[in-house]
Amino acid sequence: MADDEAFALRSIERAVLQAQPDAVLCPVPSASAAIEAITEKGFLPDVAFLDIKMPGMSGLELAKRIREISPHTNVIFVTAYSGYAVDAYGMHPSGYLMKPVTAEQVRAELDDLRYPAQPGQIHPLRVQCFGNFEVFANGRPLNFTYQKTKELFAYLIDRRGAACNTEELCALLWEGKPDTPELRGYLRKLSSDLTHTLASVGAEEVFVKKRNSFAVAPDQLDCDYYRMLHREIAAINTYTGEYMTQYSWADMTLGSLENADRK
């Protein structure tokens, strides 16, 4: 929850705790503090209560930033000015509350969230396929030791859980090169690197590796491409005709997305 007025922030905090006594709260006095809590401390909230009128970055701008980092965070705007309602609803929030906020109002909003909170289903890994392929762990970019490790992960994401074997991956990652023991050894090195990279951020269950079989577990990560395929409006709106632009092999999937978009 973010509000630059200390009294209002405490009032919202009391109302939320009365409505949801076991809630874990992170009250902050500004938009910049909210972004810091999410990007640097890895606090990805199920629900963000945002005052609309704040100095510097407004609650509306903050909501956009939060959506970029954590698409499934429910945004509930809190304000003393009814005139902001039109702009606020343009952001497709989960709710809109007028001050002073009561526990009953909060409870009603929590019972009707756009993205119902599912304990234990919050994933530390967010994968961005639209535009450049990027991976974020707890709100921060995930660093890969090798670019080929990142490309390996990108291709497995593209396959959406379908298993790939060593021969297929070698042909894809080193197009035109003969399949040699040295190349297969390099693939094993990349596979091990991917395992360690994901384990370092608590996402080891994302990578499913068996004998001559490599895949991802789609239900263990948050991915814009997967959400678009499930027809989630927020994900559809983020697609602008670009998909994993740094990889030429992604053009086939891009073509299928374009065809689906025309129907």
Order of alpha helices (4+ residues) and beta strands (2+ residues): alpha-alpha-beta-alpha-beta-alpha-beta-alpha-beta-beta-beta-alpha-alpha-alpha-beta-beta-beta-alpha-alpha-alpha
